[in-house]
């Protein structure tokens, strides 16, 4: 069985965050690597995706080809059980039951969103935060059927914490300018970015109710992948679907 962390989303929506436990990939991608772009063996990645799909009981998993942008795509269907990534998208939205929307991360945040009859997923790193991918996902979800400004619920998944996400002061300043309050400091006192605080701020400004599933990816090597810690590594993910 895979280790899955449940997101607090309203039925019939469901959401989970994967860890690195339970898959078949070998080091340095051990074990449940879901990403094809990190030099892991293709067959093992596809096996991992099949394991996840089977455990969730979804009709298909749909992945985005993430580019640290604000592109959002509406998914109407999937050609196979583990559909290939949709180009240039860091946000996915669907109203189709049984389609699992997947966003991957290894320090960036996977964020899962749900409302009446519509779900969304976003990949949120420093650039995505600044470019407003969360705001765009919320906008598209409302276009697709959630016109109620207070009707969307979001769960922020595991990512690198503000104590570990050290960045140059100039970059922290850029984030702070776009998302006030997102600038932070590490335990050593150097400048950092608080992705969770920034994401929460943007979502609550849109009237979205927010919960979190904690866990710093850099600090927990046995549980999460971290690009900043390991360089060559796998990706865990957030998955959301209408049951």
DOMAR-467074 format. One record per residue (C-alpha): y, x negated, z. Coordinates in steps of 0.05 Angstrom, whole numbers, padded with zeros to 5 digits, always signed. Each point is the difference from the previous one (the first is absolute). Example, Ala and Ser with C-alpha at 12.3 -4.5 7.8 and 13.67 -1.06 7.14 Angstrom:
-00090-00246+00156+00069-00027-00013
//
This chain:
+00000+00000+00000+00071-00022-00015+00052-00004+00055+00053+00052-00017+00063+00014+00039+00020+00073-00004+00071+00022-00019+00030+00059+00036+00012+00047-00059-00003+00076-00003-00061+00034-00030-00023+00005-00055+00029-00070-00010-00039-00059+00027+00018-00073+00004-00032-00064+00022+00016-00074+00003-00056-00049-00014-00012-00067+00035-00037-00060-00027-00065+00022+00034-00061+00029-00035+00003-00025-00071-00039-00050-00042+00051-00052-00021-00010-00072+00021+00051-00046+00033+00059-00006-00008+00000+00074-00021-00049+00021+00054-00018+00055+00002+00030+00067-00024+00048-00028-00052+00025+00056-00044+00044-00041-00047-00021-00024-00069+00059-00048-00011-00017-00051+00055-00057-00038-00036-00056+00034+00038-00063+00016-00040+00012+00063-00040-00069+00029+00017+00012-00008+00075+00069+00033-00003-00028+00059-00038-00058+00005+00050+00051+00001+00057+00039+00055-00035-00064+00040-00010-00017-00008+00074+00068+00027+00019-00002+00058-00049-00069+00020+00024+00019-00002+00074+00062+00041-00012-00035+00050-00044+00057+00002-00052-00009+00014-00074+00037-00064-00020+00044-00055+00026+00064-00014-00039+00035-00068+00009+00070-00021-00017+00017-00068-00032+00050-00019+00052+00062-00041-00020+00044+00005+00063+00043+00052-00034+00018+00073+00007-00041+00029-00057-00037+00065+00017-00052+00035-00043-00028+00070+00005-00076+00000-00006-00033+00060-00034-00071-00027-00006-00045-00061-00004-00047-00023-00055-00052-00028+00048-00018-00007+00073+00042-00062+00012+00055+00006-00052+00037-00062-00022+00070-00013+00024+00059+00037-00029+00051-00049-00026+00063-00019+00037-00003+00048+00058+00009-00008+00074-00005+00075+00013-00051+00053-00019+00004+00076+00009-00050+00055-00015-00012+00074+00010-00072-00004-00024-00054+00007+00055-00052-00055+00004+00042-00056-00030+00008-00057+00049+00066-00037-00010-00005-00074+00020+00053-00051+00016-00021-00070+00019+00030-00051+00047-00009-00066+00036+00064+00000+00041+00039+00054-00038-00005+00070+00028-00043+00054-00030+00035+00067+00016-00035+00067-00008+00037+00065-00007-00021+00074-00002+00030+00069-00004-00024+00069-00020-00041-00011-00064+00025-00070-00016-00015-00071+00024+00030-00068-00014-00012-00074+00013+00048-00059-00001-00003-00075+00003+00058-00026+00041+00019-00073+00006+00069-00031+00006+00018+00013-00072-00028+00070-00001+00038+00017+00062+00065-00024-00031-00013+00035-00067-00016+00066+00035-00072+00014-00019-00010+00046+00060+00061+00042-00018-00026+00006-00071-00070+00022+00022+00032+00053+00044+00043+00024-00058-00060+00005-00047-00041+00036+00053+00055+00052+00007+00003+00009-00075-00075+00011-00001+00000+00056+00051+00029-00019+00068+00070+00026-00004+00006+00005+00076+00041-00061+00023-00038+00000+00066-00068+00015-00028-00025-00071-00013-00039-00041+00051-00012-00075-00008-00044-00052+00033+00019-00074-00005-00061-00046-00002-00012-00071+00024+00045-00056-00025+00033-00064+00023+00042+00010+00062+00072-00020+00011-00022-00056+00047-00038-00033-00057+00038+00018-00064+00049-00059+00000+00048-00002-00059+00064-00039-00016+00062+00030+00030+00027+00016-00069-00060+00044-00017+00002+00034+00068+00073+00015-00014-00016+00031-00067-00051+00046+00033+00047+00018+00056+00054+00018-00050-00047+00049-00035-00037+00024+00062+00043-00007+00063-00041-00019+00060-00056-00035-00039+00024-00070+00016-00037-00029+00060-00022-00065+00033-00065-00036+00010-00026-00021+00068+00031-00068-00013+00068+00032-00013+00002-00011-00076+00020+00056-00047-00052+00050-00023-00008+00069-00030-00029+00060+00036-00036+00038-00055-00024+00055+00046+00069+00014+00028+00030-00001-00069-00052+00047-00028+00006+00047+00058+00076+00001-00007-00003+00017-00074-00052+00055+00010+00035+00033+00059+00065+00000-00040-00037+00043-00050-00023+00048+00054-00071-00027+00000-00040+00001+00065-00030-00070+00011-00060-00028+00038-00028-00070-00002-00068-00033+00002+00014-00066+00034-00025-00069-00013+00032-00065-00024-00038-00025-00060+00018-00073+00013-00021+00001+00073-00068+00032-00011-00041-00044-00048-00066+00033+00018+00026+00069-00018+00053-00006-00054+00016-00041-00061+00066-00039+00001+00029-00035-00060+00051-00037+00042-00054-00026+00047-00055-00017-00051+00029-00002-00070-00064+00013-00039-00027+00063+00032-00019+00073-00012+00038+00065+00008-00013+00060+00045+00029+00068-00017+00027+00068+00018-00033+00060-00031+00026+00072+00000-00030+00062-00032-00002+00076+00002-00068+00019+00028
//
